[in-house]
């Protein structure tokens, strides 16, 4: 089995699923499912609440279908990539944390070398400052 890791494929799948869910909102009272799928829960709740009593949600879902169809892939991915951005931010934070752990362990090793008398106080301070920069 091949798994597609191409981000363009995942965005096009996301776009197709969003269009299908928005279209379902035009023919059923469950309008707003596409908003939940795109990570917009406030709009999703608003669509669901208004969908039971008003045809406005069906019209809004139809407009969303047209907009999603006309929207370029780059623009769609920009609008619906909040969780992707959060994932990238989390990955960057993880790298920073790993680098911090590496620096701390290097300083501990330098400290143990200084305490054993293998490096001087001056050498320890120079190396410590170099690590912290």
C-alpha positions as CSV (number, residue, x, y, z in Angstrom):
1,X,0.0,0.0,0.0
2,X,1.2,3.5,-0.8
3,X,0.4,6.4,1.4
4,X,0.4,9.8,-0.1
5,X,2.4,12.3,1.9
6,X,2.2,15.0,-0.8
7,X,0.7,18.1,0.8
8,X,-1.0,19.1,-2.4
9,X,-2.9,15.8,-2.4
10,X,-4.0,16.3,1.2
11,X,-5.2,19.8,0.5
12,X,-7.1,18.7,-2.6
13,X,-8.8,15.9,-0.6
14,X,-9.6,18.5,2.1
15,X,-11.1,20.8,-0.6
16,X,-13.2,18.0,-2.1
17,X,-14.5,16.8,1.3
18,X,-15.3,20.4,2.2
19,X,-17.3,20.9,-1.1
20,X,-19.2,17.6,-0.5
21,X,-20.1,18.5,3.1
22,X,-21.1,22.0,2.1
23,X,-23.3,20.6,-0.7
24,X,-24.9,18.2,1.8
25,X,-25.8,21.3,3.8
26,X,-27.8,22.6,0.9
27,X,-30.0,19.5,0.7
28,X,-30.2,18.5,4.4
29,X,-30.7,20.4,7.7
30,X,-27.1,19.5,8.7
31,X,-25.6,22.7,7.2
32,X,-22.3,23.7,8.7
33,X,-20.5,20.3,8.8
34,X,-18.0,21.7,6.4
35,X,-17.2,24.5,8.8
36,X,-16.5,22.0,11.6
37,X,-14.3,20.1,9.1
38,X,-12.3,23.2,8.2
39,X,-11.7,24.0,11.9
40,X,-14.3,26.8,12.2
41,X,-16.5,25.4,15.0
42,X,-18.2,28.8,15.8
43,X,-19.4,29.1,12.3
44,X,-20.4,25.4,12.3
45,X,-22.6,25.9,15.4
46,X,-24.1,29.0,13.9
47,X,-25.0,27.2,10.7
48,X,-26.5,24.2,12.7
49,X,-28.5,26.4,15.0
50,X,-29.9,28.6,12.1
51,X,-30.3,25.6,9.7
52,X,-33.3,24.2,11.5
53,X,-35.4,27.4,11.2
54,X,-34.1,29.3,8.2
55,X,-33.3,28.7,4.5
56,X,-30.4,31.2,4.9
57,X,-28.1,28.3,5.9
58,X,-28.9,26.4,2.8
59,X,-28.1,29.5,0.7
60,X,-24.9,30.1,2.6
61,X,-23.9,26.5,2.1
62,X,-24.6,26.8,-1.7
63,X,-22.5,30.0,-1.7
64,X,-19.7,28.1,0.1
65,X,-19.8,25.4,-2.5
66,X,-19.4,27.9,-5.3
67,X,-16.6,29.7,-3.4
68,X,-14.7,26.5,-2.7
69,X,-15.0,25.5,-6.4
70,X,-13.7,28.8,-7.6
71,X,-11.1,29.2,-5.0
72,X,-7.5,28.3,-6.0
73,X,-5.8,25.5,-4.2
74,X,-3.2,27.9,-2.7
75,X,-5.9,30.2,-1.4
76,X,-7.9,27.3,0.0
77,X,-4.9,25.8,1.7
78,X,-4.1,29.2,3.2
79,X,-7.6,29.6,4.5
80,X,-7.9,26.1,5.9
81,X,-4.4,25.4,7.2
82,X,-4.7,26.6,10.8
83,X,-4.1,23.2,12.2
84,X,-1.2,22.7,9.9
85,X,0.4,25.9,11.1
86,X,-0.2,24.8,14.7
87,X,1.5,21.5,13.9
88,X,4.5,23.4,12.4
89,X,4.6,25.7,15.4
90,X,4.6,22.7,17.8
91,X,7.4,21.1,15.8
92,X,9.5,24.3,16.0
93,X,8.8,24.4,19.8
94,X,9.9,20.8,20.1
95,X,13.2,21.6,18.2
96,X,13.8,24.6,20.5
97,X,13.2,22.4,23.6
98,X,15.5,19.7,22.2
99,X,18.2,22.3,21.6
100,X,17.8,23.7,25.1
101,X,18.2,20.2,26.6
102,X,21.3,19.7,24.5
103,X,22.8,23.0,25.8
104,X,21.9,22.2,29.4
105,X,23.5,18.7,29.1
106,X,26.7,20.3,27.5
107,X,26.9,22.8,30.3
108,X,26.6,20.0,32.9
109,X,29.4,18.1,31.2
110,X,31.6,21.2,31.2
111,X,30.8,21.7,34.9
112,X,31.8,18.2,35.7
113,X,35.1,18.7,33.8
114,X,35.7,21.9,35.7
115,X,35.1,20.2,39.0
116,X,37.4,17.4,38.1
117,X,40.1,20.0,37.3
118,X,40.3,19.0,33.6
119,X,39.5,22.5,32.4
120,X,40.1,25.9,34.1
121,X,37.5,28.3,35.3
122,X,38.3,30.6,32.4
123,X,37.9,27.8,29.8
124,X,34.6,26.8,31.5
125,X,33.2,30.3,31.3
126,X,34.3,30.7,27.6
127,X,32.7,27.5,26.6
128,X,29.5,28.2,28.6
129,X,29.1,31.6,27.0
130,X,29.6,30.1,23.6
131,X,26.9,27.5,24.2
132,X,24.5,30.1,25.5
133,X,24.9,32.4,22.5
